[in-house]
Amino acid sequence: MIGYIFLVIFIFVSLADLYAVQKENKKIELITKPLLMPLLILFYVLETPLLSINWFIVVGLAFGTLGDIFLMLDEKWFLHGMIAFLINQISYIIAFFVMNTNILAFPSWGFTLFLPAAILLYFILPRILDKTGDLKIPVIVYLIALVMMHFSATLTLSVLSGLSVVLIYLGSLLYVFSDSFVALDRFEKQVPQASLIAMATYILCQFYITLGVFLITAP
């Protein structure tokens, strides 16, 4: 039950962080943002039976914390943030592929679930790739990992059902949306409220993925 206390705190800290992003209040954001992923970790670990904990999810959230911290710092730390989130993506990829013990059971209609992310990236990528400069190769590598994460998350439909798979899918899709707006905010800087949209979808995506994995083994 104590884990749910951390979940409630996560919700309030999330709202405070979104307020800070909206008001561009860096002092509040420096306090709230680094707390988000640790609170999710505490909720998940404390409410999941020890032998059922998916430690790849925990590692992913931990590196998400590092990524959050790096992206709040000076511009020179942006690549470090990308690397931290790359490890976050790889951890999730492993976690989801480990779940996929029967990929052949993936329904044919499930391939339509890839369309929203594909359409989004089709319109976003041409706007940012030519503006990435020296970061072009790291951005492409990260993009491949992001797509693989969404792909592996969607494939869990072959072995999961109900709310857990819905949350995992929506979480991975929102991750694509979040990172798309991070890229627009970083490389184009002409999209109104891009940073707020990126943060809101980021909080939801990490929450949905964590909750979806939690529900797999929830009592």
N, CA and C of each residue as an Amber inpcrd file, in Angstrom:
protein
   657
   0.8200000  -1.2210000   0.0000000   0.0000000   0.0000000   0.0000000
   0.8520000   1.2690000   0.0000000   2.0470000   1.1910000   0.6160000
   2.8880000   2.3850000   0.6920000   3.3110000   2.8590000  -0.6950000
   3.3870000   1.9120000  -1.6470000   3.7520000   2.2870000  -3.0060000
   2.7700000   3.2670000  -3.6190000   1.4870000   3.1180000  -3.2700000
   0.4650000   4.0140000  -3.8170000   0.6080000   5.4410000  -3.2840000
   1.1970000   5.5630000  -2.1150000   1.4800000   6.9060000  -1.5850000
   2.4590000   7.6210000  -2.5110000   3.4830000   6.8820000  -2.9690000
   4.4510000   7.4660000  -3.9030000   3.7970000   7.7710000  -5.2530000
   2.8000000   6.9840000  -5.6300000   2.0840000   7.2490000  -6.8780000
   1.2930000   8.5490000  -6.7820000   0.6540000   8.7670000  -5.6440000
  -0.0850000  10.0240000  -5.4290000   0.8830000  11.2100000  -5.4380000
   2.0210000  11.0350000  -4.7800000   3.0340000  12.1010000  -4.7810000
   3.5030000  12.3670000  -6.2110000   3.6630000  11.2920000  -6.9940000
   4.0570000  11.4310000  -8.3990000   3.0780000  12.3060000  -9.1670000
   1.7920000  12.0990000  -8.9280000   0.7720000  12.8860000  -9.6260000
   0.8960000  14.3690000  -9.2760000   1.0550000  14.6660000  -8.0100000
   1.1690000  16.0720000  -7.5890000   2.4680000  16.6970000  -8.0920000
   3.5580000  15.9450000  -8.0450000   4.8350000  16.4660000  -8.5510000
   4.7600000  16.6860000 -10.0560000   4.0530000  15.8070000 -10.7630000
   3.8750000  15.9620000 -12.2070000   3.1470000  17.2640000 -12.5300000
   2.0750000  17.5260000 -11.7930000   1.3170000  18.7600000 -12.0140000
   2.1720000  19.9870000 -11.7120000   2.9630000  19.9100000 -10.6470000
   3.8500000  21.0210000 -10.3030000   4.9000000  21.2360000 -11.3870000
   5.4050000  20.1370000 -11.9370000   6.4160000  20.2370000 -12.9960000
   5.8350000  20.8420000 -14.2670000   4.6290000  20.4380000 -14.6250000
   3.9840000  21.0090000 -15.8110000   3.7140000  22.4930000 -15.6100000
   3.3400000  22.8730000 -14.4050000   3.1680000  24.2940000 -14.0910000
   4.4850000  25.0340000 -14.2790000   5.5730000  24.4330000 -13.8090000
   6.8880000  25.0670000 -13.9290000   7.2970000  25.2220000 -15.3930000
   7.0180000  24.2040000 -16.1920000   7.3440000  24.2800000 -17.6250000
   6.5110000  25.3610000 -18.2970000   5.2180000  25.3970000 -17.9790000
   4.3240000  26.4010000 -18.5530000   4.7820000  27.8180000 -18.2200000
   5.1940000  28.0270000 -16.9680000   5.6030000  29.3580000 -16.5080000
   7.0970000  29.6180000 -16.7230000   7.7990000  28.6030000 -17.2790000
   9.2500000  28.6920000 -17.4920000   9.9750000  29.0240000 -16.1920000
   9.5120000  28.3750000 -15.1200000  10.1020000  28.5600000 -13.8010000
  11.1250000  27.4460000 -13.5570000  12.3840000  27.7350000 -13.8620000
  13.4480000  26.7360000 -13.7700000  13.7150000  26.3090000 -12.3320000
  13.4910000  27.1940000 -11.3750000  13.7530000  26.8450000  -9.9750000
  12.8490000  25.7100000  -9.5190000  11.5630000  25.7970000  -9.8790000
  10.6330000  24.7310000  -9.5120000  10.9530000  23.4630000 -10.3030000
  11.2400000  23.6240000 -11.5890000  11.5060000  22.4680000 -12.4480000
  12.7390000  21.7000000 -11.9910000  13.7470000  22.4050000 -11.4930000
  14.9570000  21.7390000 -11.0050000  14.6650000  20.8400000  -9.8020000
  13.5820000  21.1490000  -9.1010000  13.1850000  20.3280000  -7.9520000
  12.2650000  19.1850000  -8.3890000  11.2820000  19.5020000  -9.2230000
  10.2410000  18.5260000  -9.5520000  10.6590000  17.4760000 -10.5760000
  11.3220000  17.8950000 -11.6250000  11.6080000  16.9620000 -12.7290000
  12.4610000  15.7670000 -12.3120000  13.5400000  15.9610000 -11.5280000
  14.3520000  14.7960000 -11.1350000  13.6300000  13.8270000 -10.2040000
  12.4870000  14.2290000  -9.6430000  11.7530000  13.3660000  -8.7230000
  10.7940000  12.4120000  -9.4330000  10.4460000  12.7130000 -10.6730000
   9.3620000  11.9980000 -11.3470000   9.6260000  10.5060000 -11.5010000
  10.7210000  10.1470000 -12.1490000  11.0030000   8.7340000 -12.3960000
  11.3030000   7.9560000 -11.1070000  12.0610000   8.5270000 -10.1510000
  12.2560000   7.7990000  -8.8860000  10.9410000   7.4820000  -8.1740000
   9.9700000   8.3850000  -8.2520000   8.6710000   8.1200000  -7.6270000
   7.9500000   6.9610000  -8.3130000   8.0690000   6.8900000  -9.6360000
   7.4850000   5.7550000 -10.3600000   8.1950000   4.4560000  -9.9960000
   9.5100000   4.5250000  -9.8580000  10.2670000   3.3350000  -9.4530000
   9.7910000   2.8400000  -8.0910000   9.6520000   3.7580000  -7.1510000
   9.2250000   3.3810000  -5.8010000   7.8300000   2.7590000  -5.8170000
   6.9230000   3.3570000  -6.5880000   5.5820000   2.7800000  -6.7070000
   5.6540000   1.3610000  -7.2610000   6.3630000   1.1810000  -8.3620000
   6.4110000  -0.1130000  -9.0330000   7.0910000  -1.1780000  -8.1790000
   8.2420000  -0.8610000  -7.6120000   9.0160000  -1.8400000  -6.8500000
   8.3000000  -2.2290000  -5.5530000   7.6920000  -1.2490000  -4.8790000
   7.0440000  -1.5240000  -3.5990000   5.7190000  -2.2610000  -3.7420000
   5.0850000  -2.1320000  -4.9100000   3.7690000  -2.7570000  -5.0920000
   3.8160000  -4.0320000  -5.9370000   5.0040000  -4.4220000  -6.3820000
   5.1390000  -5.6230000  -7.2050000   5.8790000  -6.7030000  -6.4240000
   5.3920000  -7.9320000  -6.4320000   6.1360000  -9.0230000  -5.7770000
   7.5710000  -9.0690000  -6.2900000   8.5130000  -9.2800000  -5.3920000
   9.9350000  -9.1820000  -5.7300000  10.3100000 -10.0230000  -6.9420000
   9.8330000 -11.2610000  -6.9820000  10.2030000 -12.1540000  -8.0740000
   9.5200000 -11.7990000  -9.3930000   8.5510000 -10.8920000  -9.3420000
   7.8210000 -10.4980000 -10.5620000   8.2880000  -9.1540000 -11.1170000
   9.1960000  -8.4890000 -10.4200000   9.6640000  -7.1730000 -10.8650000
  10.4260000  -7.3010000 -12.1800000  10.0580000  -6.4970000 -13.1390000
  10.7940000  -6.4370000 -14.4020000  11.9030000  -5.3960000 -14.2260000
  13.1100000  -5.8770000 -13.9710000  14.1970000  -4.9550000 -13.6300000
  14.6620000  -4.1320000 -14.8170000  14.3530000  -4.5720000 -16.0280000
  14.6910000  -3.7540000 -17.1990000  13.8610000  -2.4610000 -17.2040000
  12.6220000  -2.5540000 -16.7320000  11.7900000  -1.3580000 -16.6030000
  12.3820000  -0.4250000 -15.5530000  12.8330000  -0.9800000 -14.4520000
  13.4360000  -0.1780000 -13.3810000  14.6960000   0.5150000 -13.8820000
  15.5530000  -0.2320000 -14.5970000  16.7720000   0.3630000 -15.1660000
  16.4120000   1.4760000 -16.1510000  15.3810000   1.2280000 -16.9710000
  14.9460000   2.2500000 -17.9210000  14.5080000   3.5220000 -17.2280000
  13.7340000   3.3850000 -16.1840000  13.2810000   4.5590000 -15.4320000
  14.4470000   5.2730000 -14.7640000  15.4330000   4.5080000 -14.2790000
  16.6030000   5.1180000 -13.6410000  17.3810000   5.9740000 -14.6440000
  17.5750000   5.4510000 -15.8450000  18.2740000   6.2340000 -16.8600000
  17.3970000   7.3750000 -17.3790000  16.0810000   7.2160000 -17.2720000
  15.1960000   8.3340000 -17.5750000  15.4400000   9.4930000 -16.6260000
  15.7190000   9.1650000 -15.3650000  16.0520000  10.2000000 -14.3820000
  17.3120000  10.9500000 -14.7940000  18.3410000  10.1960000 -15.1890000
  19.5850000  10.8390000 -15.6420000  19.3230000  11.7210000 -16.8580000
  18.5280000  11.2060000 -17.7900000  18.1960000  11.9870000 -18.9740000
  17.4770000  13.2790000 -18.6250000  16.5460000  13.1880000 -17.6860000
  15.8200000  14.3800000 -17.2420000  16.7760000  15.4280000 -16.6790000
  17.7330000  14.9720000 -15.8860000  18.6870000  15.8990000 -15.2680000
  19.5850000  16.5360000 -16.3240000  20.1190000  15.7200000 -17.2290000
  21.0170000  16.2520000 -18.2590000  20.3150000  17.2850000 -19.1450000
  19.0430000  17.0240000 -19.4860000  18.3370000  17.9360000 -20.3850000
  17.9600000  19.2550000 -19.7140000  18.0610000  19.3100000 -18.3860000
  17.8080000  20.5680000 -17.6860000  19.0560000  21.4410000 -17.6140000
  20.2110000  20.8540000 -17.9170000  21.4710000  21.5690000 -17.7860000
  21.7840000  22.3480000 -19.0570000  23.0060000  22.8430000 -19.1480000
  23.4270000  23.6180000 -20.3130000  23.3520000  22.7940000 -21.5960000
  23.4110000  23.4870000 -22.7180000  23.3090000  22.8720000 -24.0380000
  24.3360000  21.7530000 -24.2390000  25.4990000  21.8950000 -23.6410000
  26.5790000  20.9140000 -23.8500000  26.2290000  19.5420000 -23.2800000
  25.2180000  19.4670000 -22.4200000  24.8100000  18.2040000 -21.8220000
  23.7120000  17.5060000 -22.6090000  23.2830000  18.0960000 -23.7240000
  22.1660000  17.5330000 -24.4900000  22.4950000  16.1290000 -24.9900000
  23.7060000  15.9330000 -25.5010000  24.0940000  14.6060000 -26.0060000
  24.1080000  13.5770000 -24.8800000  24.5570000  13.9920000 -23.6920000
  24.5330000  13.0750000 -22.5410000  23.0940000  12.6580000 -22.2250000
  22.1810000  13.6190000 -22.3340000  20.7790000  13.2970000 -22.1190000
  20.2600000  12.3050000 -23.1430000  20.6680000  12.4870000 -24.4000000
  20.2620000  11.5550000 -25.4520000  20.7730000  10.1440000 -25.1640000
  22.0230000  10.0520000 -24.7020000  22.6030000   8.7370000 -24.4010000
  21.8410000   8.0730000 -23.2530000  21.5080000   8.8580000 -22.2230000
  20.7530000   8.3140000 -21.0920000  19.3990000   7.7910000 -21.5530000
  18.7280000   8.5560000 -22.4030000  17.4210000   8.1140000 -22.8940000
  17.5480000   6.9720000 -23.9020000  18.6910000   6.8950000 -24.5960000
  18.9360000   5.7550000 -25.4800000  18.9910000   4.4620000 -24.6540000
  19.6820000   4.5140000 -23.5090000  19.7320000   3.3470000 -22.6230000
  18.3450000   3.0480000 -22.0710000  17.5820000   4.1010000 -21.7840000
  16.1870000   3.9390000 -21.3560000  15.4000000   3.1620000 -22.4090000
  15.5550000   3.5390000 -23.6800000  14.8460000   2.8580000 -24.7660000
  15.2920000   1.4090000 -24.8960000  16.5970000   1.1830000 -24.8340000
  17.1250000  -0.1790000 -24.9760000  16.6140000  -1.0710000 -23.8450000
  16.5580000  -0.5230000 -22.6420000  16.0410000  -1.2900000 -21.4950000
  14.5950000  -1.6970000 -21.7260000  13.7950000  -0.7560000 -22.2460000
  12.3910000  -1.0690000 -22.5340000  12.2710000  -2.0910000 -23.6540000
  13.1170000  -1.9690000 -24.6760000  13.0950000  -2.9320000 -25.7850000
  13.3210000  -4.3450000 -25.2620000  14.3450000  -4.4950000 -24.4070000
  14.6390000  -5.8110000 -23.8370000  13.4570000  -6.2980000 -22.9960000
  12.9130000  -5.4030000 -22.1810000  11.7870000  -5.7720000 -21.3180000
  10.6070000  -6.2780000 -22.1350000  10.2950000  -5.5890000 -23.2200000
   9.1330000  -5.9750000 -24.0290000   9.4000000  -7.2360000 -24.8480000
  10.6210000  -7.3660000 -25.3870000  10.9230000  -8.5590000 -26.1740000
  10.9610000  -9.8030000 -25.2960000  11.3950000  -9.6480000 -24.0390000
  11.3820000 -10.7810000 -23.1130000   9.9480000 -11.2620000 -22.8840000
   9.0080000 -10.3100000 -22.8780000   7.5950000 -10.6740000 -22.7060000
   7.0490000 -11.4220000 -23.9270000   7.5690000 -11.1070000 -25.1020000
   7.0060000 -11.6300000 -26.3420000   7.4640000 -13.0640000 -26.5950000
   6.8670000 -13.9840000 -25.8670000   7.2450000 -15.3910000 -25.9830000
   6.5140000 -16.1050000 -27.1210000   5.5600000 -15.4180000 -27.7500000
   4.7910000 -16.0520000 -28.8260000   4.4200000 -15.0030000 -29.8790000
   5.4410000 -14.4850000 -30.5520000   5.2280000 -13.4030000 -31.5180000
   4.2900000 -13.8330000 -32.6470000   4.2820000 -15.1190000 -32.9880000
   3.4260000 -15.6040000 -34.0760000   1.9450000 -15.4320000 -33.7650000
   1.6350000 -15.1920000 -32.4920000   0.2340000 -14.9910000 -32.1010000
  -0.2140000 -13.5440000 -32.3030000   0.6890000 -12.6890000 -32.7790000
   0.3330000 -11.2830000 -32.9960000  -0.7470000 -11.1940000 -34.0770000
  -1.8710000 -10.5390000 -33.7790000  -2.9830000 -10.4980000 -34.7480000
  -2.6600000  -9.6120000 -35.9490000  -3.1860000  -9.9730000 -37.1030000
  -2.8940000  -9.2230000 -38.3310000  -3.3900000  -7.7800000 -38.2430000
  -4.5240000  -7.5560000 -37.5550000  -5.0450000  -6.2020000 -37.4370000
  -4.1360000  -5.3210000 -36.5870000  -3.2620000  -5.9570000 -35.7830000
  -2.3760000  -5.2020000 -34.9050000  -1.3940000  -4.3180000 -35.6510000
  -1.1290000  -4.6540000 -36.9350000  -0.1790000  -3.8480000 -37.7030000
  -0.7010000  -2.4330000 -37.9440000  -2.0230000  -2.2520000 -37.8580000
  -2.5770000  -0.9050000 -38.0170000  -2.1820000   0.0010000 -36.8500000
  -1.7850000  -0.5980000 -35.7280000  -1.3950000   0.1880000 -34.5590000
  -0.0900000   0.9350000 -34.7700000   0.6740000   0.5420000 -35.7940000
   1.9280000   1.2380000 -36.0830000   1.6960000   2.5280000 -36.8780000
   0.5000000   2.6920000 -37.4330000   0.2340000   3.8260000 -38.3210000
   0.3700000   5.1980000 -37.6490000  -0.1760000   5.4200000 -36.4360000
  -0.0600000   6.7640000 -35.8400000   1.3870000   7.2360000 -35.7040000
   2.2720000   6.3760000 -35.2220000   3.6800000   6.7560000 -35.0700000
   4.3240000   6.9670000 -36.4310000   3.9940000   6.1080000 -37.3970000
   4.5710000   6.2350000 -38.7330000   4.1640000   7.5580000 -39.3890000
   2.8950000   7.9220000 -39.2490000   2.4050000   9.1760000 -39.8330000
   3.0760000  10.3720000 -39.1710000   3.1750000  10.3270000 -37.8390000
   3.8160000  11.4290000 -37.1110000   5.2600000  11.6120000 -37.5600000
   6.0170000  10.5280000 -37.5950000   7.4280000  10.6250000 -37.9740000
   7.5920000  11.0480000 -39.4320000   6.6460000  10.6550000 -40.2820000
   6.6930000  11.0470000 -41.6970000   6.6630000  12.5620000 -41.8550000
   5.8970000  13.2240000 -41.0100000   5.7940000  14.6800000 -41.0980000
   6.8640000  15.4040000 -40.2730000   7.3240000  14.7740000 -39.1850000
   8.2690000  15.4450000 -38.2940000   9.7100000  15.3650000 -38.7950000
  10.1280000  14.1940000 -39.2490000  11.5360000  13.9890000 -39.5890000
  12.0780000  14.9570000 -40.6290000  11.3410000  15.2220000 -41.7240000
  11.8820000  16.1710000 -42.7090000  12.0970000  17.5790000 -42.1380000
  11.3780000  17.9060000 -41.0870000  11.4890000  19.2460000 -40.4960000
  12.7140000  19.3920000 -39.6110000  13.2430000  18.2720000 -39.1050000
  14.3230000  18.4010000 -38.1120000  15.6700000  17.8330000 -38.5530000
  15.6810000  16.8050000 -39.3970000  16.9390000  16.1200000 -39.6880000
  18.0040000  17.0460000 -40.2630000  17.6080000  17.9490000 -41.1410000
  18.5850000  18.8550000 -41.7500000  19.0730000  19.9340000 -40.7850000
  18.4370000  20.0220000 -39.6140000  18.8080000  21.0510000 -38.6440000
  19.5580000  20.4830000 -37.4430000  19.8680000  19.1810000 -37.4800000
  20.5130000  18.5540000 -36.3360000  22.0230000  18.7590000 -36.3010000
  22.6100000  19.1560000 -37.4180000  24.0430000  19.4650000 -37.4530000
  24.9050000  18.2730000 -37.0630000  25.8220000  18.4920000 -36.1050000
  26.7340000  17.4370000 -35.6540000  26.0120000  16.3190000 -34.9100000
  24.7730000  16.5590000 -34.5210000  24.0100000  15.5530000 -33.7860000
  23.2020000  14.6310000 -34.6960000  23.3880000  14.7540000 -36.0010000
  22.5500000  14.0040000 -36.9320000  22.6630000  12.4950000 -36.7190000
  23.8720000  11.9790000 -36.6080000  24.0490000  10.5360000 -36.4210000
  23.4830000  10.0780000 -35.0750000  23.8130000  10.7700000 -33.9490000
  23.1870000  10.3750000 -32.6740000  21.6580000  10.4260000 -32.7230000
  21.1040000  11.4230000 -33.4160000  19.6460000  11.5280000 -33.5240000
  19.0790000  10.3330000 -34.2870000  19.7410000   9.9320000 -35.3620000
  19.2700000   8.7870000 -36.1550000  19.3450000   7.5020000 -35.3380000
  20.4610000   7.3170000 -34.6000000  20.6090000   6.1270000 -33.7570000
  19.5040000   6.0930000 -32.7040000  19.2580000   7.2520000 -32.0870000
  18.2140000   7.3150000 -31.0650000  16.8420000   7.0490000 -31.6860000
  16.6180000   7.5720000 -32.8760000  15.3410000   7.3730000 -33.5530000
  15.0870000   5.8930000 -33.8190000  16.1180000   5.1860000 -34.2430000
  15.9830000   3.7450000 -34.4930000  15.5730000   3.0300000 -33.2060000
  16.2240000   3.3990000 -32.0920000  15.8900000   2.7780000 -30.8070000
  14.4590000   3.1070000 -30.4000000  14.0360000   4.3510000 -30.6250000
  12.6720000   4.7610000 -30.2810000  11.6410000   3.9630000 -31.0660000
  11.8900000   3.7970000 -32.3650000  10.9710000   3.0310000 -33.2080000
  10.9480000   1.5600000 -32.7720000  12.1150000   1.0150000 -32.4500000
  12.1800000  -0.3730000 -31.9880000  11.4450000  -0.5550000 -30.6620000
  11.5510000   0.4480000 -29.7960000  10.8250000   0.3760000 -28.5260000
   9.3200000   0.3310000 -28.7740000   8.8330000   1.2100000 -29.6460000
   7.4040000   1.2330000 -29.9530000   6.9800000  -0.0780000 -30.6180000
   7.8210000  -0.5890000 -31.5010000   7.5470000  -1.8530000 -32.1860000
   7.4430000  -3.0050000 -31.1900000   8.4260000  -3.1120000 -30.2860000
   8.4390000  -4.2030000 -29.3170000   7.2860000  -4.0800000 -28.3260000
   6.9360000  -2.8260000 -27.9590000   5.8050000  -2.6210000 -27.0540000
   4.5000000  -3.0650000 -27.7020000   4.3340000  -2.7400000 -28.9710000
   3.1120000  -3.1200000 -29.6850000   3.0180000  -4.6380000 -29.8390000
   4.1550000  -5.2880000 -30.0130000   4.1590000  -6.7430000 -30.1730000
   3.6960000  -7.4830000 -28.9230000   3.6810000  -6.7880000 -27.7830000
   3.1980000  -7.4610000 -26.5680000   1.7280000  -7.8510000 -26.6910000
   1.0670000  -7.3230000 -27.7170000  -0.3190000  -7.7180000 -27.9810000
  -0.4150000  -9.2150000 -28.2740000   0.7110000  -9.8180000 -28.6480000
   0.7110000 -11.2530000 -28.9510000   0.5840000 -12.1080000 -27.6970000
   0.9200000 -11.5470000 -26.5380000   0.8940000 -12.3510000 -25.3020000
   0.0850000 -11.7090000 -24.1780000  -0.2520000 -10.4280000 -24.3090000
  -0.9970000  -9.7410000 -23.2640000  -2.3810000  -9.3560000 -23.7560000
  -3.2500000  -9.0500000 -22.8250000  -4.5890000  -8.5790000 -23.1760000
  -5.0760000  -7.6300000 -22.0920000  -6.1810000  -6.9700000 -22.3640000
  -6.7680000  -6.0990000 -21.3590000  -6.0430000  -4.7720000 -21.2090000
  -6.2120000  -4.1790000 -20.0280000  -5.7070000  -2.8300000 -19.7790000
  -4.1850000  -2.7490000 -19.8380000  -3.4840000  -3.7950000 -19.4450000
  -2.0270000  -3.7480000 -19.4150000  -1.4380000  -3.4970000 -20.7970000
  -1.9090000  -4.2230000 -21.8080000  -1.3600000  -4.0430000 -23.1520000
  -1.7830000  -2.6990000 -23.7440000  -2.9920000  -2.2370000 -23.3980000
  -3.4440000  -0.9220000 -23.8700000  -2.5240000   0.1740000 -23.3280000
  -2.2030000   0.0970000 -22.0490000  -1.3460000   1.1090000 -21.4270000
   0.0750000   1.0540000 -21.9780000   0.6060000  -0.1500000 -22.1620000
   1.9580000  -0.2790000 -22.7070000   2.0170000   0.2790000 -24.1260000
   1.0130000  -0.0320000 -24.9290000   0.9800000   0.5050000 -26.2970000
   0.8610000   2.0270000 -26.2980000  -0.1070000   2.5520000 -25.5370000
  -0.2940000   4.0000000 -25.4990000   0.9390000   4.7000000 -24.9490000
   1.5820000   4.0840000 -23.9520000   2.7990000   4.6620000 -23.3980000
   3.8970000   4.7670000 -24.4330000   4.0970000   3.7050000 -25.2040000
   5.1400000   3.7310000 -26.2330000   4.8050000   4.7250000 -27.3390000
   3.5290000   4.8350000 -27.6820000   3.1190000   5.8010000 -28.7090000
   3.3230000   7.2310000 -28.2170000   2.9490000   7.4870000 -26.9780000
   3.1550000   8.8230000 -26.4120000   4.6330000   9.1620000 -26.2960000
   5.4700000   8.1530000 -26.1220000   6.9190000   8.3880000 -26.0920000
   7.3930000   8.9280000 -27.4400000   6.8480000   8.3680000 -28.5230000
   7.1830000   8.8550000 -29.8620000   6.7240000  10.3060000 -30.0160000
   5.5080000  10.6080000 -29.5430000   5.0010000  11.9750000 -29.6060000
   5.8730000  12.9120000 -28.7810000   6.2160000  12.4870000 -27.5680000
   7.0120000  13.3290000 -26.6820000   8.3610000  13.6740000 -27.2950000
   9.0640000  12.6430000 -27.7830000  10.3840000  12.8910000 -28.3490000
  10.3140000  13.6980000 -29.6390000   9.2180000  13.5750000 -30.3680000
   9.0310000  14.3920000 -31.5710000   8.9470000  15.8690000 -31.2050000
   8.2310000  16.1740000 -30.1330000   8.1130000  17.5710000 -29.7070000
   9.3840000  18.0660000 -29.0350000  10.1300000  17.1620000 -28.3770000
  11.4480000  17.5500000 -27.8560000  12.3460000  17.9670000 -29.0180000
  12.3120000  17.1850000 -30.0990000  13.1330000  17.4870000 -31.2670000
  12.7080000  18.8060000 -31.9180000  11.3980000  19.0160000 -32.0220000
  10.9140000  20.2720000 -32.6010000  11.3410000  21.4610000 -31.7420000
  11.2370000  21.3020000 -30.4340000  11.6100000  22.3750000 -29.5130000
  13.1150000  22.6370000 -29.5560000  13.9070000  21.5790000 -29.7290000
  15.3640000  21.7050000 -29.7080000  15.9190000  22.2150000 -31.0350000
  15.3960000  21.7060000 -32.1430000  16.0140000  21.9920000 -33.4310000
  15.2540000  22.9980000 -34.2890000  13.9630000  23.1810000 -34.0310000
  13.1990000  24.1170000 -34.8570000  12.8020000  25.3620000 -34.0950000
  12.4070000  25.1920000 -32.8410000  12.0970000  26.3080000 -31.9420000
  10.9790000  27.2060000 -32.4570000  10.0820000  26.6840000 -33.2640000
   8.9950000  27.5080000 -33.8040000   7.6160000  26.9200000 -33.5050000
   7.5610000  25.9340000 -32.6550000   6.2870000  25.2930000 -32.3380000
   5.8060000  25.7980000 -30.9810000   4.6740000  26.4850000 -30.9290000
   4.1620000  27.0050000 -29.6550000   3.9150000  25.8810000 -28.6420000
   4.3560000  26.1060000 -27.4200000   4.1240000  25.1660000 -26.3110000
   4.7350000  23.7850000 -26.5550000   5.7440000  23.7010000 -27.4080000
   6.3520000  22.3960000 -27.7030000   6.9310000  21.7610000 -26.4490000
   7.5750000  22.5580000 -25.6090000   8.1920000  22.0040000 -24.4030000
   7.1340000  21.4800000 -23.4260000   6.0050000  22.1780000 -23.3310000
   4.9310000  21.7390000 -22.4430000   4.2980000  20.4510000 -22.9600000
   4.0490000  20.3950000 -24.2630000   3.4730000  19.1830000 -24.8640000
   4.4300000  18.0060000 -24.6910000   5.7230000  18.2630000 -24.9150000
   6.7280000  17.2070000 -24.7760000   6.7550000  16.6670000 -23.3540000
   6.6890000  17.5540000 -22.3710000   6.7580000  17.1180000 -20.9790000
   5.4860000  16.3930000 -20.5590000   4.3350000  16.8950000 -20.9710000
   3.0650000  16.2600000 -20.6070000   2.9850000  14.8380000 -21.1700000
   3.3580000  14.6870000 -22.4380000   3.3070000  13.3580000 -23.0540000
   4.3960000  12.4440000 -22.4880000   5.5240000  13.0320000 -22.0890000
   6.6000000  12.2370000 -21.4770000   6.1550000  11.6720000 -20.1320000
   5.5480000  12.5000000 -19.3080000   5.0680000  12.0320000 -18.0060000
   4.0410000  10.9180000 -18.1930000   3.1170000  11.1210000 -19.1230000
   2.0840000  10.1100000 -19.3690000   2.6810000   8.8180000 -19.9150000
   3.6510000   8.9400000 -20.8260000   4.1900000   7.7230000 -21.4390000
   4.9120000   6.8710000 -20.4020000   5.7110000   7.5000000 -19.5430000
   6.4260000   6.7240000 -18.5280000   5.4420000   6.1330000 -17.5070000
   4.4280000   6.8990000 -17.1780000   3.4090000   6.4190000 -16.2330000
   2.6320000   5.2490000 -16.8200000   2.1920000   5.3740000 -18.0750000
   1.4220000   4.3110000 -18.7170000   2.2420000   3.0280000 -18.8530000
   3.5030000   3.1590000 -19.2720000   4.3460000   1.9730000 -19.4240000
   4.5380000   1.2860000 -18.0750000   4.8610000   2.0760000 -17.0520000
   5.0720000   1.5080000 -15.7140000   3.8040000   0.8490000 -15.1910000
   2.6730000   1.5380000 -15.3220000   1.4110000   0.9850000 -14.8290000
   1.0120000  -0.2560000 -15.6160000   1.2370000  -0.2260000 -16.9370000
   0.9010000  -1.3950000 -17.7550000   1.6910000  -2.6120000 -17.3590000
   2.9950000  -2.4420000 -17.1190000   3.8370000  -3.5610000 -16.6850000
   3.4390000  -4.0200000 -15.2850000   3.1160000  -3.0550000 -14.4270000
   2.6760000  -3.3890000 -13.0650000   1.4150000  -4.2440000 -13.0860000
   0.4640000  -3.9100000 -13.9450000  -0.8180000  -4.6270000 -13.9700000
  -0.6820000  -6.0790000 -14.4380000   0.4210000  -6.3960000 -15.1100000
   0.6140000  -7.7690000 -15.5690000   0.6440000  -8.7380000 -14.3920000
   1.2830000  -8.3020000 -13.3110000   1.4180000  -9.1800000 -12.1440000
   0.6820000  -8.6640000 -10.9150000  -0.1450000  -7.6220000 -11.0980000
  -0.8580000  -7.0530000  -9.9480000  -1.8070000  -8.0760000  -9.3570000
  -1.8880000  -8.1220000  -8.0240000  -2.7930000  -9.0710000  -7.3720000
  -4.2510000  -8.8060000  -7.7380000
